[in-house]
Amino acid sequence: MKDLTVRQLQAYLLEHYQQSRTEEGLFIKLVEEVGEVAEVLNGRSGRKEGVQDSNEELAKELADIIHYTVAIAAINDIDLTKTIFEKDKKAAIKYQHERDLEGYLEAEGQNYLFPPTCENPWNVIK
């Protein structure tokens, strides 16, 4: 299985939804999917019966949440990668984390600017 960057997913979803979906429609789908995650988690905790509570089902619903979240960002020209790093840096300071996401990636030897699956991610979405 190939690795996937947020920018690659945004470019794909922008192509897919650019002409056919509104942010309101995508948001309604997102809320639907959040409800489906809640059902799985409620099934796991015993609060709801008859719900498939496997990790596979949870993974599918979480993937749907990521899909619609990234699609909303894509059609609104929001650079989620940049925003994630900025938000994490602020949270790391606010909550006094040992290191932020950028520090983690550097320590792990990962170059987030040019991952192996994307020659130049700055040109994926404009």
HUBELCOR-V96078 format. One record per helix or strand of 3 or more residues. SS is the DSSP state (a for helix, b for strand). FROM is the first residue (numbers start at 0). TO is the last residue. If there is no record, write none. Layout:
BEGIN
SS:FROM:TO + SS:FROM:TO
END
This chain:
BEGIN
a:5:16 + a:22:44 + a:54:74 + a:79:93 + a:100:106 + a:120:122
END
